[in-house]
């Protein structure tokens, strides 16, 4: 499927900026998105469009919705939404800043920046806890099947849905754990990334084993660490052909399925949550046909 935004299936970059926009001027939304479509190649800039924007345009994107409320066993997952999401990818932080400025100017006055998260690759794809992130990501045709929409509807084939959350870690709490306790929290050995058969049921790997769901809950994770004066953590990004797999995993993590809470919550928690639809690419730019702009 060669009409998807290519950055979705590519490995994470060395550096990235995640941008969340809100709607400021409803009357210029269509024009702003048209300008963005020429700037975003889907590779260096991956774009997701939120429910509020799609709803305002009167478009019918099957599967799009707002981020739901997850409250279970004393765990509450926040929903912060967002009208537009851009993942600016590259290797030079200065280039990313200039690209973000270009995007922001192209989107004005319709959209305004609400949140910026600067992210980076740690090692070969490690979380700041030192454990590999996205070990179980499907590859090849399996990745295409789980991440991308297959549809005969115009402007939908090759699109994707992305769930985005910023998690903040308490690394001091994590560092205070014994090495075996850390391994049992994640469900893998940090030294070789091997899954632990004797890990407790609360271990993150056991909570989110994608093949253990019915139907199976496979997603493509493209998460990256972040750090600033407020703290540090992981900007979680999960692409799928729908939000079903992500929601199945989060329900189990929060104990809604069986009252067992994911051990991750001992040292980390999400502070944002949003859903977005990622349109396909046509002739090197975003294919916004499904949004029926100008109609």
C-alpha positions, 0 to 999 in steps of 0.5 A: 500500500504505497499511498499511506503517509510513509513516516507511519511505517518507518522507524522512529527518527533521531529527533522529533517535534510533536505538535497539537493545535486547537481551532482558533478561526473556524471560517479559515479551517479549509484554507489552512488544511489545503496549505498544510497538505502541500507542506506535509509529505507524510514522511518528514511531517506526519499529520493527524486530524482530530474529531473536532476539525472533521466534525466542523467540516461536516465530513464522515470519517468512519472510525474517528471519535474523541478520546474516551474516558478510562477510569478503573481500579483507581487509575484515571486516563486523561482525555485532552483531545486536539484539533490537529496533530503533526509529528515533525521528524528528522535528525537536526533539531534546528531544522525541526524548529524551522519546519514547525514555524513554517507549519504554524504560519501556514495554519494561521489564523485557523489553528494555534499551537496548543502543545509542543513536545520535543522528543528524541531517540534513546539508543536504538529505541529505548524508553528512558527506563532503559527498556526497549519500546515497541519490541512486538511491533508487527513487520512487513505485510503484518504492519501494513495490515494492522496500521492502515485502512483498506477501503474502496472509499475515496480518500480513505485507503491507506489512511490510519488512526493514531492514539497519542499520549504524553506519559511522565515518568518518576525515574527516581521511583523506578531507580529505587527498585531492585533490578529484578523488580524493574524486570518484573514491572516491564516483563522483560530482562533489561540486559537482553530484552528477553520476555520473562515467563515468571513475570507477575500478571501485572507486568506490562508485557503480560498486560499488553500481549497483543496476541492474547486478545480476541480479536488480536490487538496489534498496533504499530508503536512509534513512541519516543522519549521526551524531557524538559524542565517539567520532567521526562517520560515517553510520548506514546504514539500508536497507529492502527486501522482503527482504535479498537486494539489500542482501547483493548490494551488500555482497558486491560492496563487499567484493570477494567478487564480483570481488576489487575492494574499494569505495573507501569502505573507504579512509576509513570502516568499519562497526562494527555490523550488524543485521537486523530485520523491520518489521511493518505498521500496522493501525488506527494501531498496529503490527500484530503478528499475524504474531508470534502473541503470547500463543499 
